């Protein structure tokens, strides 16, 4: 009798942490779709007719339909013909709100019927609207550089070690991450080793 009771209590004790973790630890994630990315480009004034957007991996956010920022655009030309290189781009996006999602990449390509890239084409508009700093503009901090992020609210100031996720110019805001990449921040570039933001 005692053995049956002990076995029942043991089985209950073993299954309880699993049930508690499933109730308290489950955090809902919402998938970011190619359609959502296309709508983001459209909302930024970029014509998306004839433009094909593909996500390179499954991307999730902590809230549905987050506001996205276009972080950079690079032509895909290393492994493709000159014709395709001009009509296909790698677009880096990120959530506007801190910590809502990690930065991610999509490919944006013109359909074959509209692949002749001219100054007014949708993909050329993306590139000109979000181009990386021009050659004559000095980059203050480079992607991968280690720096200090100073966060302040008027009364308190916190300094955090960060790694830059993208190139940045003094006065512009870029995404940086904690060294373990668990926290993402949007911060203003001050110098090659210093960024600031309020909290």
N, CA, C and O of each residue as an XYZ file, in Angstrom:
796
protein
N       0.824     -1.200      0.000
C       0.000      0.000      0.000
C       0.863      1.258      0.000
O       0.611      2.193     -0.759
N       1.886      1.272      0.861
C       2.773      2.429      0.939
C       3.558      2.601     -0.361
O       3.807      3.725     -0.798
N       3.949      1.476     -0.978
C       4.708      1.565     -2.237
C       3.864      2.185     -3.347
O       4.365      2.991     -4.132
N       2.582      1.813     -3.417
C       1.691      2.395     -4.436
C       1.525      3.889     -4.214
O       1.529      4.668     -5.167
N       1.381      4.284     -2.977
C       1.206      5.700     -2.654
C       2.469      6.494     -2.984
O       2.396      7.592     -3.536
N       3.637      5.921     -2.637
C       4.918      6.580     -2.936
C       5.099      6.701     -4.445
O       5.544      7.739     -4.935
N       4.757      5.643     -5.185
C       4.887      5.675     -6.647
C       3.981      6.746     -7.254
O       4.391      7.456     -8.172
N       2.756      6.866     -6.747
C       1.826      7.880     -7.253
C       2.336      9.283     -6.956
O       2.273     10.164     -7.814
N       2.839      9.494     -5.747
C       3.388     10.808     -5.383
C       4.618     11.140     -6.214
O       4.796     12.284     -6.632
N       5.465     10.147     -6.456
C       6.661     10.358     -7.265
C       6.294     10.728     -8.700
O       6.885     11.639     -9.279
N       5.319     10.022     -9.274
C       4.869     10.327    -10.641
C       4.305     11.741    -10.720
O       4.561     12.456    -11.688
N       3.541     12.149     -9.711
C       2.984     13.501     -9.666
C       4.089     14.543     -9.553
O       4.050     15.573    -10.227
N       5.076     14.273     -8.696
C       6.177     15.217     -8.493
C       7.007     15.390     -9.752
O       7.473     16.491    -10.046
N       7.195     14.307    -10.497
C       7.987     14.388    -11.730
C       7.252     15.164    -12.807
O       7.869     15.947    -13.528
N       5.952     14.964    -12.930
C       5.196     15.635    -14.002
C       4.846     17.069    -13.676
O       4.552     17.839    -14.590
N       4.865     17.468    -12.400
C       4.482     18.829    -12.017
C       5.386     19.899    -12.604
O       4.865     20.870    -13.152
N       6.739     19.784    -12.527
C       7.585     20.831    -13.123
C       7.364     20.996    -14.617
O       7.416     22.112    -15.134
N       7.113     19.873    -15.324
C       6.863     19.959    -16.765
C       5.591     20.753    -17.035
O       5.565     21.590    -17.937
N       4.541     20.499    -16.266
C       3.283     21.208    -16.442
C       3.437     22.684    -16.104
O       2.918     23.540    -16.821
N       4.150     22.994    -15.013
C       4.357     24.392    -14.607
C       5.156     25.131    -15.660
O       4.814     26.258    -16.018
N       6.235     24.504    -16.173
C       7.042     25.150    -17.204
C       6.240     25.393    -18.465
O       6.395     26.432    -19.106
N       5.387     24.451    -18.830
C       4.589     24.645    -20.045
C       3.574     25.760    -19.867
O       3.190     26.402    -20.845
N       3.128     26.005    -18.631
C       2.151     27.060    -18.378
C       2.811     28.424    -18.262
O       2.283     29.408    -18.780
N       3.972     28.505    -17.581
C       4.599     29.802    -17.317
C       5.673     30.158    -18.323
O       5.904     31.342    -18.572
N       6.346     29.164    -18.916
C       7.485     29.449    -19.771
C       7.135     29.618    -21.233
O       7.983     30.035    -22.022
N       5.908     29.305    -21.615
C       5.563     29.411    -23.023
C       5.368     30.873    -23.393
O       4.523     31.571    -22.832
N       6.172     31.315    -24.350
C       6.085     32.682    -24.816
C       5.664     32.632    -26.271
O       6.299     31.959    -27.082
N       4.618     33.327    -26.598
C       4.074     33.234    -27.949
C       4.943     34.012    -28.926
O       5.386     35.124    -28.636
N       5.180     33.413    -30.085
C       5.951     34.054    -31.150
C       5.071     34.163    -32.386
O       4.237     33.297    -32.653
N       5.271     35.243    -33.134
C       4.477     35.508    -34.324
C       5.408     35.562    -35.527
O       6.407     36.281    -35.524
N       5.067     34.791    -36.554
C       5.924     34.712    -37.736
C       5.831     35.971    -38.585
O       4.745     36.502    -38.814
N       6.983     36.438    -39.045
C       7.043     37.558    -39.990
C       7.066     36.946    -41.383
O       7.926     36.119    -41.688
N       6.140     37.343    -42.214
C       5.995     36.745    -43.544
C       6.559     37.654    -44.633
O       6.807     38.839    -44.409
N       6.755     37.077    -45.808
C       7.207     37.855    -46.963
C       6.187     38.942    -47.302
O       6.557     40.036    -47.729
N       4.904     38.637    -47.111
C       3.853     39.629    -47.351
C       4.007     40.826    -46.420
O       3.828     41.969    -46.839
N       4.342     40.561    -45.142
C       4.548     41.645    -44.178
C       5.743     42.513    -44.579
O       5.703     43.737    -44.448
N       6.805     41.866    -45.070
C       7.983     42.611    -45.531
C       7.617     43.462    -46.740
O       8.009     44.626    -46.823
N       6.860     42.880    -47.686
C       6.448     43.628    -48.879
C       5.592     44.829    -48.494
O       5.738     45.907    -49.071
N       4.696     44.647    -47.519
C       3.877     45.769    -47.042
C       4.739     46.853    -46.406
O       4.458     48.042    -46.557
N       5.793     46.445    -45.692
C       6.714     47.408    -45.100
C       7.387     48.236    -46.184
O       7.482     49.458    -46.068
N       7.855     47.574    -47.240
C       8.487     48.299    -48.349
C       7.495     49.243    -49.009
O       7.839     50.372    -49.359
N       6.272     48.781    -49.178
C       5.234     49.610    -49.785
C       4.932     50.834    -48.916
O       4.762     51.938    -49.433
N       4.865     50.635    -47.596
C       4.594     51.746    -46.678
C       5.701     52.779    -46.678
O       5.478     53.930    -46.301
N       6.906     52.379    -47.102
C       8.024     53.316    -47.162
C       8.090     54.008    -48.526
O       9.061     54.695    -48.842
N       7.035     53.813    -49.327
C       6.952     54.507    -50.604
C       7.636     53.785    -51.751
O       7.863     54.381    -52.804
N       7.965     52.525    -51.569
C       8.641     51.750    -52.610
C       7.602     50.941    -53.366
O       6.846     50.180    -52.762
N       7.557     51.101    -54.695
C       6.606     50.332    -55.504
C       7.004     48.867    -55.476
O       8.156     48.526    -55.745
N       6.055     48.002    -55.150
C       6.373     46.580    -55.050
C       5.786     45.761    -56.198
O       5.901     44.535    -56.205
N       5.161     46.425    -57.163
C       4.645     45.705    -58.330
C       5.826     45.107    -59.090
O       6.780     45.810    -59.423
N       5.753     43.816    -59.357
C       6.845     43.149    -60.072
C       8.008     42.769    -59.180
O       9.030     42.298    -59.678
N       7.886     42.958    -57.886
C       8.966     42.660    -56.949
C       8.640     41.382    -56.189
O       7.549     41.250    -55.633
N       9.578     40.438    -56.162
C       9.396     39.172    -55.444
C      10.275     39.191    -54.198
O      11.490     39.365    -54.294
N       9.659     39.010    -53.023
C      10.374     39.027    -51.744
C      10.391     37.621    -51.167
O       9.353     36.964    -51.090
N      11.577     37.154    -50.760
C      11.718     35.818    -50.152
C      12.502     35.923    -48.859
O      13.567     36.540    -48.821
N      11.976     35.319    -47.791
C      12.718     35.238    -46.541
C      13.704     34.078    -46.629
O      13.395     33.038    -47.211
N      14.886     34.257    -46.054
C      15.911     33.222    -46.120
C      15.743     32.177    -45.025
O      16.293     31.080    -45.121
N      14.987     32.513    -43.990
C      14.728     31.591    -42.884
C      13.439     32.024    -42.209
O      12.927     33.113    -42.469
N      12.916     31.167    -41.340
C      11.728     31.531    -40.574
C      12.117     32.612    -39.572
O      13.104     32.473    -38.849
N      11.337     33.686    -39.534
C      11.608     34.813    -38.640
C      10.394     35.018    -37.749
O       9.260     35.023    -38.228
N      10.632     35.187    -36.451
C       9.531     35.399    -35.513
C       9.759     36.674    -34.721
O      10.890     37.130    -34.551
N       8.654     37.240    -34.237
C       8.682     38.430    -33.388
C       7.849     38.156    -32.150
O       7.046     37.223    -32.122
N       8.045     38.972    -31.131
C       7.305     38.769    -29.886
C       5.909     39.370    -29.933
O       5.106     39.134    -29.031
N       5.604     40.150    -30.981
C       4.269     40.720    -31.164
C       3.851     40.555    -32.620
O       4.710     40.477    -33.498
N       2.542     40.500    -32.894
C       2.108     40.368    -34.294
C       2.300     41.670    -35.063
O       2.146     42.757    -34.506
N       2.633     41.556    -36.332
C       2.782     42.690    -37.258
C       3.634     43.820    -36.686
O       3.144     44.941    -36.552
N       4.908     43.552    -36.341
C       5.747     44.620    -35.796
C       6.143     45.630    -36.874
O       6.173     45.301    -38.059
N       6.444     46.852    -36.456
C       6.986     47.854    -37.378
C       8.400     47.446    -37.724
O       9.204     47.163    -36.836
N       8.714     47.414    -39.024
C      10.038     46.998    -39.479
C      10.799     48.181    -40.056
O      10.207     49.085    -40.647
N      12.108     48.168    -39.881
C      13.005     49.157    -40.481
C      13.870     48.464    -41.518
O      14.340     47.349    -41.289
N      14.089     49.117    -42.666
C      15.040     48.623    -43.661
C      16.411     49.127    -43.234
O      16.652     50.333    -43.199
N      17.317     48.194    -42.906
C      18.624     48.562    -42.357
C      19.693     48.721    -43.430
O      20.536     49.613    -43.344
N      19.659     47.857    -44.439
C      20.650     47.974    -45.515
C      20.184     47.199    -46.734
O      19.315     46.330    -46.652
N      20.791     47.540    -47.876
C      20.493     46.857    -49.139
C      21.810     46.629    -49.871
O      22.603     47.556    -50.036
N      22.041     45.386    -50.310
C      23.258     45.078    -51.060
C      22.886     44.290    -52.301
O      22.054     43.386    -52.228
N      23.491     44.617    -53.449
C      23.197     43.844    -54.669
C      23.741     42.432    -54.562
O      24.808     42.213    -53.989
N      23.011     41.476    -55.110
C      23.469     40.088    -55.181
C      24.140     39.918    -56.536
O      23.456     39.704    -57.538
N      25.448     40.007    -56.587
C      26.111     39.965    -57.877
C      27.302     39.052    -57.953
O      27.864     38.862    -59.031
N      27.709     38.473    -56.826
C      28.937     37.692    -56.845
C      28.782     36.370    -57.576
O      29.707     35.941    -58.265
N      27.626     35.707    -57.443
C      27.454     34.381    -58.030
C      26.446     34.392    -59.170
O      26.018     33.331    -59.624
N      26.068     35.554    -59.631
C      25.034     35.618    -60.663
C      25.556     36.359    -61.878
O      26.627     36.964    -61.838
N      24.797     36.307    -62.950
C      25.186     37.020    -64.160
C      24.995     38.513    -63.944
O      24.337     38.931    -62.990
N      25.565     39.306    -64.820
C      25.436     40.764    -64.698
C      23.974     41.181    -64.770
O      23.567     42.143    -64.119
N      23.171     40.446    -65.574
C      21.746     40.772    -65.704
C      21.034     40.562    -64.374
O      20.293     41.433    -63.920
N      21.257     39.406    -63.749
C      20.610     39.107    -62.469
C      21.144     39.957    -61.335
O      20.403     40.315    -60.420
N      22.432     40.284    -61.389
C      23.038     41.032    -60.297
C      22.352     42.364    -60.101
O      22.199     42.833    -58.973
N      21.937     42.978    -61.204
C      21.309     44.289    -61.096
C      19.857     44.209    -60.645
O      19.278     45.212    -60.226
N      19.259     43.004    -60.731
C      17.839     42.908    -60.419
C      17.548     42.137    -59.139
O      16.381     41.922    -58.812
N      18.590     41.710    -58.397
C      18.396     40.986    -57.153
C      19.207     41.638    -56.045
O      20.376     41.976    -56.229
N      18.572     41.808    -54.898
C      19.223     42.469    -53.771
C      18.992     41.691    -52.487
O      17.970     41.023    -52.326
N      19.954     41.784    -51.574
C      19.826     41.257    -50.222
C      19.437     42.445    -49.338
O      20.177     43.425    -49.248
N      18.279     42.352    -48.691
C      17.765     43.440    -47.868
C      17.797     43.007    -46.405
O      17.263     41.956    -46.049
N      18.425     43.819    -45.564
C      18.471     43.538    -44.133
C      17.400     44.368    -43.442
O      17.323     45.582    -43.634
N      16.571     43.705    -42.633
C      15.510     44.386    -41.902
C      15.620     44.069    -40.417
O      16.290     43.119    -40.011
N      14.951     44.880    -39.629
C      14.886     44.658    -38.192
C      13.645     45.295    -37.623
O      13.065     46.189    -38.238
N      13.229     44.846    -36.455
C      12.062     45.442    -35.795
C      12.432     46.818    -35.257
O      13.523     47.015    -34.721
N      11.511     47.767    -35.407
C      11.761     49.131    -34.939
C      11.894     49.167    -33.420
O      12.743     49.887    -32.895
N      11.073     48.404    -32.710
C      11.135     48.369    -31.244
C      12.233     47.412    -30.800
O      12.401     46.333    -31.370
N      12.974     47.817    -29.781
C      14.077     47.004    -29.268
C      13.588     45.664    -28.736
O      12.559     45.586    -28.064
N      14.335     44.615    -29.043
C      14.078     43.303    -28.470
C      12.873     42.571    -29.015
O      12.552     41.487    -28.527
N      12.190     43.120    -30.013
C      10.991     42.463    -30.541
C      11.347     41.337    -31.511
O      10.647     40.328    -31.582
N      12.441     41.516    -32.260
C      12.924     40.465    -33.148
C      14.386     40.726    -33.455
O      14.881     41.837    -33.263
N      15.068     39.706    -33.928
C      16.453     39.859    -34.351
C      16.487     40.378    -35.783
O      15.561     40.111    -36.550
N      17.532     41.113    -36.165
C      17.657     41.521    -37.569
C      17.682     40.294    -38.481
O      18.195     39.241    -38.101
N      17.129     40.437    -39.677
C      17.064     39.305    -40.597
C      17.203     39.794    -42.026
O      17.100     40.989    -42.301
N      17.440     38.845    -42.941
C      17.648     39.166    -44.352
C      16.532     38.582    -45.216
O      15.971     37.529    -44.912
N      16.227     39.292    -46.297
C      15.345     38.785    -47.345
C      16.007     39.072    -48.686
O      16.867     39.946    -48.793
N      15.597     38.326    -49.705
C      16.025     38.672    -51.056
C      14.861     39.371    -51.743
O      13.705     38.983    -51.579
N      15.173     40.383    -52.498
C      14.166     41.120    -53.262
C      14.612     41.128    -54.714
O      15.694     41.618    -55.039
N      13.770     40.582    -55.586
C      14.134     40.440    -56.996
C      12.997     40.913    -57.880
O      11.820     40.786    -57.541
N      13.381     41.464    -59.022
C      12.389     41.827    -60.029
C      12.038     40.594    -60.838
O      12.908     39.774    -61.131
N      10.766     40.454    -61.204
C      10.346     39.356    -62.077
C      11.010     39.523    -63.438
O      11.400     40.630    -63.810
N      11.140     38.426    -64.181
C      11.836     38.455    -65.462
C      11.276     39.513    -66.411
O      12.035     40.141    -67.149
N       9.968     39.714    -66.400
C       9.356     40.681    -67.310
C       9.736     42.118    -67.009
O       9.658     42.978    -67.886
N      10.150     42.390    -65.768
C      10.503     43.762    -65.390
C      11.937     43.832    -64.902
O      12.286     44.712    -64.115
N      12.771     42.910    -65.363
C      14.125     42.799    -64.820
C      15.074     43.871    -65.320
O      16.172     44.009    -64.780
N      14.686     44.640    -66.341
C      15.572     45.714    -66.777
C      15.548     46.806    -65.722
O      14.527     47.463    -65.518
N      16.656     46.993    -65.066
C      16.714     47.942    -63.952
C      17.036     49.320    -64.479
O      18.053     49.553    -65.133
N      16.133     50.215    -64.170
C      16.336     51.600    -64.536
C      16.312     52.398    -63.251
O      16.063     51.844    -62.180
N      16.570     53.698    -63.343
C      16.656     54.522    -62.139
C      15.371     54.499    -61.333
O      15.416     54.610    -60.108
N      14.211     54.355    -61.996
C      12.944     54.420    -61.277
C      12.370     53.073    -60.871
O      11.245     53.023    -60.373
N      13.111     51.964    -61.067
C      12.571     50.646    -60.742
C      12.458     50.469    -59.234
O      13.171     51.133    -58.480
N      11.566     49.578    -58.780
C      11.383     49.395    -57.340
C      12.662     49.039    -56.609
O      12.934     49.578    -55.536
N      13.453     48.136    -57.177
C      14.655     47.684    -56.494
C      15.708     48.781    -56.446
O      16.437     48.904    -55.461
N      15.789     49.578    -57.510
C      16.727     50.699    -57.500
C      16.288     51.744    -56.475
O      17.122     52.400    -55.850
N      14.973     51.892    -56.309
C      14.456     52.812    -55.303
C      14.846     52.358    -53.908
O      15.225     53.173    -53.067
N      14.753     51.039    -53.659
C      15.178     50.505    -52.361
C      16.641     50.824    -52.125
O      17.017     51.308    -51.057
N      17.465     50.551    -53.129
C      18.905     50.746    -52.966
C      19.254     52.202    -52.704
O      20.097     52.498    -51.857
N      18.606     53.119    -53.433
C      18.931     54.531    -53.237
C      18.357     55.062    -51.936
O      18.945     55.948    -51.317
N      17.208     54.530    -51.511
C      16.579     55.024    -50.287
C      17.286     54.549    -49.035
O      17.271     55.232    -48.011
N      17.907     53.380    -49.112
C      18.501     52.803    -47.903
C      19.959     52.443    -48.100
O      20.498     51.607    -47.374
N      20.596     53.061    -49.068
C      21.971     52.691    -49.377
C      22.871     52.867    -48.175
O      22.647     53.731    -47.327
N      23.895     52.029    -48.117
C      24.909     52.165    -47.090
C      25.620     53.495    -47.306
O      25.502     54.098    -48.373
N      26.371     53.962    -46.281
C      27.043     55.243    -46.427
C      27.860     55.306    -47.707
O      28.519     54.334    -48.078
N      27.818     56.439    -48.375
C      28.535     56.639    -49.618
C      30.041     56.578    -49.364
O      30.505     56.701    -48.231
N      30.776     56.389    -50.434
C      32.221     56.244    -50.311
C      32.865     57.481    -49.691
O      33.862     57.371    -48.978
N      32.291     58.672    -49.962
C      32.894     59.888    -49.434
C      32.416     60.213    -48.014
O      32.833     61.219    -47.440
N      31.549     59.377    -47.445
C      31.092     59.570    -46.079
C      31.854     58.596    -45.193
O      31.790     57.383    -45.394
N      32.577     59.130    -44.208
C      33.397     58.279    -43.347
C      32.515     57.470    -42.405
O      31.641     58.022    -41.736
N      32.745     56.167    -42.354
C      32.030     55.301    -41.418
C      32.690     55.456    -40.058
O      33.903     55.294    -39.924
N      31.886     55.770    -39.052
C      32.425     55.989    -37.705
C      32.667     54.671    -36.986
O      33.713     54.483    -36.366
N      31.699     53.751    -37.064
C      31.825     52.449    -36.406
C      31.462     51.366    -37.405
O      30.508     51.511    -38.169
N      32.214     50.296    -37.398
C      31.986     49.220    -38.362
C      31.270     48.037    -37.714
O      31.366     47.824    -36.505
N      30.558     47.280    -38.529
C      29.880     46.071    -38.035
C      30.901     45.142    -37.408
O      31.967     44.899    -37.976
N      30.568     44.621    -36.225
C      31.463     43.720    -35.513
C      32.368     44.409    -34.508
O      33.028     43.745    -33.708
N      32.404     45.757    -34.543
C      33.265     46.491    -33.607
C      32.677     46.467    -32.194
O      31.461     46.518    -32.014
N      33.552     46.389    -31.206
C      33.130     46.437    -29.803
C      33.104     47.894    -29.349
O      33.976     48.687    -29.705
N      32.086     48.229    -28.555
C      31.930     49.612    -28.105
C      31.205     49.624    -26.763
O      30.828     48.580    -26.230
N      31.022     50.822    -26.237
C      30.280     51.013    -24.989
C      28.997     51.755    -25.296
O      29.018     52.786    -25.968
N      27.879     51.239    -24.808
C      26.587     51.898    -24.940
C      26.249     52.549    -23.609
O      26.183     51.877    -22.580
N      26.036     53.861    -23.632
C      25.650     54.603    -22.430
C      24.156     54.872    -22.511
O      23.691     55.561    -23.418
N      23.397     54.319    -21.548
C      21.950     54.524    -21.483
C      21.650     55.427    -20.299
O      22.209     55.250    -19.216
N      20.763     56.398    -20.508
C      20.474     57.364    -19.455
C      18.997     57.722    -19.465
O      18.317     57.559    -20.478
N      18.501     58.212    -18.329
C      17.123     58.688    -18.259
C      17.034     60.031    -17.531
O      15.956     60.429    -17.090
N      18.150     60.718    -17.407
C      18.166     62.001    -16.713
C      18.687     61.879    -15.300
O      19.455     62.726    -14.844
N      18.277     60.826    -14.596
C      18.722     60.624    -13.217
C      19.795     59.543    -13.121
O      20.708     59.648    -12.302
N      19.691     58.522    -13.937
C      20.619     57.394    -13.863
C      21.303     57.180    -15.200
O      20.791     57.552    -16.256
N      22.477     56.568    -15.119
C      23.244     56.267    -16.327
C      23.808     54.861    -16.202
O      24.378     54.501    -15.172
N      23.647     54.067    -17.256
C      24.151     52.694    -17.273
C      25.063     52.541    -18.482
O      24.735     52.996    -19.578
N      26.210     51.900    -18.278
C      27.130     51.611    -19.368
C      27.137     50.111    -19.633
O      27.276     49.310    -18.709
N      26.986     49.737    -20.905
C      26.902     48.339    -21.298
C      27.875     48.092    -22.448
O      27.966     48.898    -23.374
N      28.602     46.972    -22.385
C      29.454     46.566    -23.505
C      28.568     46.018    -24.612
O      27.671     45.218    -24.345
N      28.807     46.437    -25.860
C      28.001     46.004    -27.001
C      28.886     45.697    -28.201
O      30.066     46.043    -28.240
N      28.272     45.035    -29.179
C      28.908     44.762    -30.464
C      28.024     45.374    -31.539
O      26.810     45.168    -31.538
N      28.620     46.119    -32.450
C      27.852     46.749    -33.532
C      27.378     45.698    -34.525
O      28.150     44.825    -34.921
N      26.110     45.775    -34.932
C      25.554     44.841    -35.907
C      25.611     45.387    -37.326
O      25.312     44.677    -38.286
N      26.002     46.673    -37.456
C      26.061     47.285    -38.777
C      26.996     48.478    -38.755
O      27.355     48.975    -37.687
N      27.392     48.939    -39.938
C      28.201     50.147    -40.032
C      27.352     51.345    -39.637
O      26.140     51.355    -39.854
N      27.990     52.355    -39.057
C      27.240     53.544    -38.664
C      28.066     54.815    -38.761
O      29.293     54.789    -38.668
N      27.369     55.926    -38.950
C      27.974     57.258    -39.038
C      27.568     58.035    -37.799
O      26.453     57.871    -37.302
N      28.454     58.874    -37.297
C      28.155     59.682    -36.115
C      26.856     60.449    -36.325
O      26.661     61.097    -37.354
N      25.962     60.366    -35.327
C      24.674     61.046    -35.392
C      23.540     60.172    -35.880
O      22.372     60.514    -35.696
N      23.867     59.040    -36.503
C      22.837     58.120    -36.983
C      22.610     57.010    -35.970
O      23.487     56.711    -35.159
N      21.418     56.392    -36.020
C      21.094     55.287    -35.118
C      21.327     53.957    -35.817
O      20.973     53.778    -36.982
N      21.931     53.027    -35.082
C      22.189     51.693    -35.610
C      21.807     50.657    -34.557
O      21.584     50.992    -33.394
N      21.735     49.402    -34.976
C      21.448     48.309    -34.051
C      22.763     47.748    -33.500
O      23.708     47.493    -34.247
N      22.799     47.566    -32.196
C      23.931     46.937    -31.517
C      23.383     45.827    -30.626
O      22.192     45.801    -30.316
N      24.255     44.914    -30.218
C      23.816     43.783    -29.396
C      24.760     43.602    -28.220
O      25.919     44.016    -28.262
N      24.247     42.981    -27.176
C      25.103     42.580    -26.062
C      26.078     41.532    -26.598
O      25.785     40.890    -27.607
N      27.238     41.342    -25.945
C      28.224     40.382    -26.473
C      27.661     38.979    -26.697
O      28.131     38.269    -27.586
N      26.663     38.563    -25.909
C      26.061     37.243    -26.108
C      24.908     37.273    -27.113
O      24.284     36.243    -27.371
N      24.624     38.445    -27.679
C      23.587     38.661    -28.692
C      22.173     38.344    -28.185
O      21.281     38.050    -28.982
N      21.970     38.402    -26.879
C      20.644     38.160    -26.323
C      19.819     39.447    -26.242
O      18.590     39.387    -26.183
N      20.471     40.593    -26.238
C      19.772     41.878    -26.183
C      20.172     42.698    -27.403
O      21.355     42.798    -27.729
N      19.186     43.285    -28.075
C      19.425     44.151    -29.230
C      18.963     45.559    -28.855
O      17.882     45.732    -28.293
N      19.785     46.565    -29.168
C      19.447     47.955    -28.853
C      19.562     48.807    -30.111
O      20.365     48.514    -30.997
N      18.765     49.851    -30.184
C      18.898     50.865    -31.220
C      19.542     52.062    -30.556
O      18.972     52.630    -29.624
N      20.721     52.462    -31.017
C      21.488     53.504    -30.325
C      22.096     54.476    -31.319
O      22.290     54.148    -32.490
N      22.396     55.686    -30.836
C      23.001     56.722    -31.672
C      24.511     56.662    -31.584
O      25.079     56.580    -30.495
N      25.158     56.704    -32.739
C      26.621     56.640    -32.802
C      27.208     57.988    -32.392
O      26.828     59.032    -32.922
N      28.147     57.946    -31.433
C      28.854     59.154    -30.999
C      30.289     59.121    -31.501
O      30.788     60.113    -32.030
N      30.959     57.970    -31.334
C      32.340     57.805    -31.767
C      32.549     56.332    -32.108
O      31.625     55.531    -31.963
N      33.762     55.958    -32.565
C      33.990     54.545    -32.899
C      33.832     53.588    -31.716
O      33.689     52.382    -31.918
N      33.855     54.102    -30.499
C      33.749     53.225    -29.329
C      32.617     53.625    -28.387
O      32.516     53.074    -27.292
N      31.754     54.578    -28.787
C      30.711     55.052    -27.885
C      29.392     55.268    -28.622
O      29.353     55.864    -29.698
N      28.299     54.762    -28.008
C      26.943     54.995    -28.497
C      26.081     55.410    -27.314
O      26.410     55.114    -26.165
N      24.977     56.094    -27.594
C      24.081     56.534    -26.505
C      22.634     56.255    -26.866
O      22.272     56.157    -28.038
N      21.814     56.130    -25.825
C      20.363     56.027    -25.975
C      19.736     56.321    -24.642
O      20.381     56.197    -23.601
N      18.458     56.717    -24.665
C      17.721     56.932    -23.421
C      16.909     55.683    -23.115
O      16.662     54.860    -23.996
N      16.496     55.547    -21.861
C      15.646     54.406    -21.482
C      14.558     54.842    -20.550
O      13.746     54.021    -20.124
